[in-house]
């Protein structure tokens, strides 16, 4: 696993929306906008599955995903493997998190992105691997 640098965690904590990219088993891509994503610990992001359709179908075929983190002037791409959770303490935590922000939303699942690679998306180092 790769540890999230402090500036990447800060970017995640201070953005309103992130872009989550997945692909099916044939490599057909999909991007969805994520309002509920944060660092769970130094090596893991947690997200709420509220409206996932193509995203969930892709993850069932191919658990690899990527997400962006942007806090001007810096931006990052985080890649890793996803793990879905549908019950237990983590799901309870995600339900509370989502309802504290938007009481009318009910997550269908929680997703953990186990961080494997982080890249810069900022000039002049855009595309370079950070960790």
Helices and strands as residue ranges (DSSP letters): H 6-13, E 18-23, E 29-34, E 37-41, E 44-49, H 54-61, E 64-71, E 74-85, H 89-101, E 109-120
